Amino acid sequence: MKLGLAMVCCAATLAGCVFDDDHLCGPAMRFEAASGLCVCDDNAIVVGGGCTPCAADEVVISGTCGCAPGESKSEVGICEVAPGLGTTCDAATACQDATYDYCAIRDGVGSCTKLCAVDTDCPDTYVCADWEAVPSCRIFTGYGATCVTDECATYDANDCVSGHCVVHGCTIAIEDCPRNTVCCDFSSYGIGTLCVPPENCP
């Protein structure tokens, strides 16, 4: 479902400036005709009142720049493929990597990851899912991806708000959200709960 634009400036995991015909969008931004807004480019994040591009080796995840799923920072600070992270697994196919040796099953599909206690135990764009019976590092698929209508339906971030996919229906008491976001109540806008950066909670 596509959420209404009434809360665009409230749930900003994206740049939320209403477009003015007299002014062009700022650097690292583009105009989305469908929503009537200037939004950050796909590889840029909101910083202050504008957008800043991520480094060449990084992508936007959870509203911040970091390594893509399956990658982590090397000793020299460059994103590299992390052997074993995200590899498909199941009861018959165990995870082979010594670091990412835990098979986390979600929606019937297994993926190799690692156990954790806090977010810093995980690669920088993964969150420690401490709300699960066995906490492990995971990522929310699709969070921050560009959308127009229903492109988010197959992602964990399954709703489209102002041109980007967001996590809708989180639980405030659990904080089951992507890294660097929290679960906030937007019921007064008629849309329930969303995962957003802490500063964007109403």
Contacts in CASP RR format, 6 or more apart in sequence:
PFRMAT RR
TARGET T0000
AUTHOR 0000-0000-0000
METHOD contacts of the structure
MODEL  1
MKLGLAMVCCAATLAGCVFDDDHLCGPAMRFEAASGLCVCDDNAIVVGGG
CTPCAADEVVISGTCGCAPGESKSEVGICEVAPGLGTTCDAATACQDATY
DYCAIRDGVGSCTKLCAVDTDCPDTYVCADWEAVPSCRIFTGYGATCVTD
ECATYDANDCVSGHCVVHGCTIAIEDCPRNTVCCDFSSYGIGTLCVPPEN
CP
1 150 0 8 1.000
1 159 0 8 1.000
1 160 0 8 1.000
2 149 0 8 1.000
2 150 0 8 1.000
2 159 0 8 1.000
2 160 0 8 1.000
2 161 0 8 1.000
3 159 0 8 1.000
3 160 0 8 1.000
3 161 0 8 1.000
3 166 0 8 1.000
3 168 0 8 1.000
3 191 0 8 1.000
4 161 0 8 1.000
4 191 0 8 1.000
5 35 0 8 1.000
5 37 0 8 1.000
5 161 0 8 1.000
5 162 0 8 1.000
6 189 0 8 1.000
7 161 0 8 1.000
7 186 0 8 1.000
7 189 0 8 1.000
7 191 0 8 1.000
8 16 0 8 1.000
8 18 0 8 1.000
8 35 0 8 1.000
8 37 0 8 1.000
8 161 0 8 1.000
8 162 0 8 1.000
9 16 0 8 1.000
10 186 0 8 1.000
10 189 0 8 1.000
10 196 0 8 1.000
10 200 0 8 1.000
10 202 0 8 1.000
11 161 0 8 1.000
11 162 0 8 1.000
11 166 0 8 1.000
11 184 0 8 1.000
11 186 0 8 1.000
11 194 0 8 1.000
11 196 0 8 1.000
11 200 0 8 1.000
12 46 0 8 1.000
12 162 0 8 1.000
12 196 0 8 1.000
12 197 0 8 1.000
12 200 0 8 1.000
13 46 0 8 1.000
13 62 0 8 1.000
13 63 0 8 1.000
13 143 0 8 1.000
13 144 0 8 1.000
13 161 0 8 1.000
13 164 0 8 1.000
13 166 0 8 1.000
13 181 0 8 1.000
13 195 0 8 1.000
13 196 0 8 1.000
13 197 0 8 1.000
13 200 0 8 1.000
14 39 0 8 1.000
14 40 0 8 1.000
14 46 0 8 1.000
14 144 0 8 1.000
14 161 0 8 1.000
14 162 0 8 1.000
14 163 0 8 1.000
14 164 0 8 1.000
15 29 0 8 1.000
15 37 0 8 1.000
15 38 0 8 1.000
15 39 0 8 1.000
15 40 0 8 1.000
15 46 0 8 1.000
15 49 0 8 1.000
15 50 0 8 1.000
15 51 0 8 1.000
16 37 0 8 1.000
16 38 0 8 1.000
16 39 0 8 1.000
16 46 0 8 1.000
16 162 0 8 1.000
17 25 0 8 1.000
17 37 0 8 1.000
17 38 0 8 1.000
17 49 0 8 1.000
17 50 0 8 1.000
18 36 0 8 1.000
18 37 0 8 1.000
19 25 0 8 1.000
19 31 0 8 1.000
19 36 0 8 1.000
19 37 0 8 1.000
19 38 0 8 1.000
24 31 0 8 1.000
25 31 0 8 1.000
25 38 0 8 1.000
26 38 0 8 1.000
26 50 0 8 1.000
26 51 0 8 1.000
27 50 0 8 1.000
27 51 0 8 1.000
28 40 0 8 1.000
28 41 0 8 1.000
28 44 0 8 1.000
28 50 0 8 1.000
28 51 0 8 1.000
28 52 0 8 1.000
28 53 0 8 1.000
29 38 0 8 1.000
29 39 0 8 1.000
29 40 0 8 1.000
29 41 0 8 1.000
29 44 0 8 1.000
29 50 0 8 1.000
29 51 0 8 1.000
30 38 0 8 1.000
30 39 0 8 1.000
30 41 0 8 1.000
31 37 0 8 1.000
31 38 0 8 1.000
32 38 0 8 1.000
32 39 0 8 1.000
32 148 0 8 1.000
32 162 0 8 1.000
32 163 0 8 1.000
34 148 0 8 1.000
34 163 0 8 1.000
35 162 0 8 1.000
35 163 0 8 1.000
37 162 0 8 1.000
37 163 0 8 1.000
39 146 0 8 1.000
39 162 0 8 1.000
39 163 0 8 1.000
39 164 0 8 1.000
40 46 0 8 1.000
40 50 0 8 1.000
40 51 0 8 1.000
40 60 0 8 1.000
41 51 0 8 1.000
41 53 0 8 1.000
42 60 0 8 1.000
42 146 0 8 1.000
43 53 0 8 1.000
43 54 0 8 1.000
43 58 0 8 1.000
43 59 0 8 1.000
43 60 0 8 1.000
44 51 0 8 1.000
44 52 0 8 1.000
44 53 0 8 1.000
44 54 0 8 1.000
44 60 0 8 1.000
45 51 0 8 1.000
45 52 0 8 1.000
45 54 0 8 1.000
45 60 0 8 1.000
45 63 0 8 1.000
45 64 0 8 1.000
45 65 0 8 1.000
46 63 0 8 1.000
54 60 0 8 1.000
54 65 0 8 1.000
54 66 0 8 1.000
55 65 0 8 1.000
57 67 0 8 1.000
57 78 0 8 1.000
57 79 0 8 1.000
58 65 0 8 1.000
58 66 0 8 1.000
58 67 0 8 1.000
58 68 0 8 1.000
58 79 0 8 1.000
59 65 0 8 1.000
59 66 0 8 1.000
59 67 0 8 1.000
59 68 0 8 1.000
59 125 0 8 1.000
60 66 0 8 1.000
60 144 0 8 1.000
61 68 0 8 1.000
61 69 0 8 1.000
61 125 0 8 1.000
61 139 0 8 1.000
61 143 0 8 1.000
61 144 0 8 1.000
61 178 0 8 1.000
61 179 0 8 1.000
62 125 0 8 1.000
62 127 0 8 1.000
62 140 0 8 1.000
62 143 0 8 1.000
62 144 0 8 1.000
62 178 0 8 1.000
62 179 0 8 1.000
62 180 0 8 1.000
62 181 0 8 1.000
63 143 0 8 1.000
63 144 0 8 1.000
63 180 0 8 1.000
63 181 0 8 1.000
63 197 0 8 1.000
64 125 0 8 1.000
64 179 0 8 1.000
64 180 0 8 1.000
66 79 0 8 1.000
66 124 0 8 1.000
66 125 0 8 1.000
67 73 0 8 1.000
67 79 0 8 1.000
67 80 0 8 1.000
67 123 0 8 1.000
67 124 0 8 1.000
67 125 0 8 1.000
68 79 0 8 1.000
68 125 0 8 1.000
69 86 0 8 1.000
69 125 0 8 1.000
69 139 0 8 1.000
69 141 0 8 1.000
70 81 0 8 1.000
70 82 0 8 1.000
70 84 0 8 1.000
70 85 0 8 1.000
70 86 0 8 1.000
70 123 0 8 1.000
71 79 0 8 1.000
71 80 0 8 1.000
71 81 0 8 1.000
71 82 0 8 1.000
71 85 0 8 1.000
71 123 0 8 1.000
72 79 0 8 1.000
72 80 0 8 1.000
72 82 0 8 1.000
72 85 0 8 1.000
72 123 0 8 1.000
72 124 0 8 1.000
73 79 0 8 1.000
73 80 0 8 1.000
73 123 0 8 1.000
73 124 0 8 1.000
74 80 0 8 1.000
82 99 0 8 1.000
82 100 0 8 1.000
82 123 0 8 1.000
83 97 0 8 1.000
83 100 0 8 1.000
84 95 0 8 1.000
84 96 0 8 1.000
84 97 0 8 1.000
84 99 0 8 1.000
84 100 0 8 1.000
84 112 0 8 1.000
85 97 0 8 1.000
85 99 0 8 1.000
85 100 0 8 1.000
85 112 0 8 1.000
85 113 0 8 1.000
85 123 0 8 1.000
86 100 0 8 1.000
86 111 0 8 1.000
86 112 0 8 1.000
86 113 0 8 1.000
87 95 0 8 1.000
87 96 0 8 1.000
87 97 0 8 1.000
87 100 0 8 1.000
87 111 0 8 1.000
87 112 0 8 1.000
88 109 0 8 1.000
88 110 0 8 1.000
88 111 0 8 1.000
88 112 0 8 1.000
89 95 0 8 1.000
89 103 0 8 1.000
89 110 0 8 1.000
89 111 0 8 1.000
89 112 0 8 1.000
90 103 0 8 1.000
90 105 0 8 1.000
90 110 0 8 1.000
94 101 0 8 1.000
94 103 0 8 1.000
95 101 0 8 1.000
95 102 0 8 1.000
95 103 0 8 1.000
95 112 0 8 1.000
97 112 0 8 1.000
99 114 0 8 1.000
100 112 0 8 1.000
100 113 0 8 1.000
100 114 0 8 1.000
101 112 0 8 1.000
101 114 0 8 1.000
102 112 0 8 1.000
102 113 0 8 1.000
102 114 0 8 1.000
102 115 0 8 1.000
102 134 0 8 1.000
102 136 0 8 1.000
103 110 0 8 1.000
103 111 0 8 1.000
103 112 0 8 1.000
104 110 0 8 1.000
104 111 0 8 1.000
104 112 0 8 1.000
104 113 0 8 1.000
104 134 0 8 1.000
104 136 0 8 1.000
104 138 0 8 1.000
106 138 0 8 1.000
113 126 0 8 1.000
113 136 0 8 1.000
113 137 0 8 1.000
113 138 0 8 1.000
114 121 0 8 1.000
114 122 0 8 1.000
114 136 0 8 1.000
114 137 0 8 1.000
115 121 0 8 1.000
115 134 0 8 1.000
115 135 0 8 1.000
115 136 0 8 1.000
116 122 0 8 1.000
116 128 0 8 1.000
116 129 0 8 1.000
116 130 0 8 1.000
116 135 0 8 1.000
116 136 0 8 1.000
116 137 0 8 1.000
117 128 0 8 1.000
117 130 0 8 1.000
117 135 0 8 1.000
118 128 0 8 1.000
118 130 0 8 1.000
119 126 0 8 1.000
119 127 0 8 1.000
119 128 0 8 1.000
119 179 0 8 1.000
121 128 0 8 1.000
121 137 0 8 1.000
122 128 0 8 1.000
122 137 0 8 1.000
122 179 0 8 1.000
123 137 0 8 1.000
124 179 0 8 1.000
125 139 0 8 1.000
125 179 0 8 1.000
126 137 0 8 1.000
126 138 0 8 1.000
126 139 0 8 1.000
126 179 0 8 1.000
127 137 0 8 1.000
127 138 0 8 1.000
127 139 0 8 1.000
127 140 0 8 1.000
127 177 0 8 1.000
127 178 0 8 1.000
127 179 0 8 1.000
128 135 0 8 1.000
128 136 0 8 1.000
128 137 0 8 1.000
129 135 0 8 1.000
129 136 0 8 1.000
129 137 0 8 1.000
129 138 0 8 1.000
129 176 0 8 1.000
131 171 0 8 1.000
131 174 0 8 1.000
131 175 0 8 1.000
131 176 0 8 1.000
139 178 0 8 1.000
140 155 0 8 1.000
140 156 0 8 1.000
140 157 0 8 1.000
140 167 0 8 1.000
140 177 0 8 1.000
140 178 0 8 1.000
140 195 0 8 1.000
141 155 0 8 1.000
141 156 0 8 1.000
141 157 0 8 1.000
142 152 0 8 1.000
142 155 0 8 1.000
142 156 0 8 1.000
142 157 0 8 1.000
142 165 0 8 1.000
143 155 0 8 1.000
143 156 0 8 1.000
143 157 0 8 1.000
143 165 0 8 1.000
143 166 0 8 1.000
143 167 0 8 1.000
143 178 0 8 1.000
143 195 0 8 1.000
144 157 0 8 1.000
144 164 0 8 1.000
144 165 0 8 1.000
144 166 0 8 1.000
145 151 0 8 1.000
145 152 0 8 1.000
145 155 0 8 1.000
145 157 0 8 1.000
145 164 0 8 1.000
145 165 0 8 1.000
146 163 0 8 1.000
146 164 0 8 1.000
146 165 0 8 1.000
147 160 0 8 1.000
147 163 0 8 1.000
147 164 0 8 1.000
147 165 0 8 1.000
148 160 0 8 1.000
148 163 0 8 1.000
149 160 0 8 1.000
150 160 0 8 1.000
151 160 0 8 1.000
151 165 0 8 1.000
152 158 0 8 1.000
152 159 0 8 1.000
152 160 0 8 1.000
152 165 0 8 1.000
152 166 0 8 1.000
155 165 0 8 1.000
156 167 0 8 1.000
157 165 0 8 1.000
157 166 0 8 1.000
157 167 0 8 1.000
157 178 0 8 1.000
158 165 0 8 1.000
158 167 0 8 1.000
158 168 0 8 1.000
159 165 0 8 1.000
159 166 0 8 1.000
159 167 0 8 1.000
159 168 0 8 1.000
160 166 0 8 1.000
161 194 0 8 1.000
166 194 0 8 1.000
166 195 0 8 1.000
166 196 0 8 1.000
167 177 0 8 1.000
167 178 0 8 1.000
167 181 0 8 1.000
167 194 0 8 1.000
167 195 0 8 1.000
168 191 0 8 1.000
168 192 0 8 1.000
168 193 0 8 1.000
168 194 0 8 1.000
169 183 0 8 1.000
169 192 0 8 1.000
169 193 0 8 1.000
169 194 0 8 1.000
170 176 0 8 1.000
170 177 0 8 1.000
170 183 0 8 1.000
170 193 0 8 1.000
170 194 0 8 1.000
170 195 0 8 1.000
171 183 0 8 1.000
171 193 0 8 1.000
172 183 0 8 1.000
172 184 0 8 1.000
172 185 0 8 1.000
172 193 0 8 1.000
174 183 0 8 1.000
175 182 0 8 1.000
175 183 0 8 1.000
176 183 0 8 1.000
177 183 0 8 1.000
177 195 0 8 1.000
178 195 0 8 1.000
180 197 0 8 1.000
181 195 0 8 1.000
181 196 0 8 1.000
181 197 0 8 1.000
181 198 0 8 1.000
182 195 0 8 1.000
182 196 0 8 1.000
182 197 0 8 1.000
182 198 0 8 1.000
182 201 0 8 1.000
183 193 0 8 1.000
183 194 0 8 1.000
183 195 0 8 1.000
184 193 0 8 1.000
184 194 0 8 1.000
184 195 0 8 1.000
184 196 0 8 1.000
184 200 0 8 1.000
184 201 0 8 1.000
184 202 0 8 1.000
185 192 0 8 1.000
185 193 0 8 1.000
185 201 0 8 1.000
185 202 0 8 1.000
186 192 0 8 1.000
186 193 0 8 1.000
186 194 0 8 1.000
186 202 0 8 1.000
187 193 0 8 1.000
188 202 0 8 1.000
189 202 0 8 1.000
END
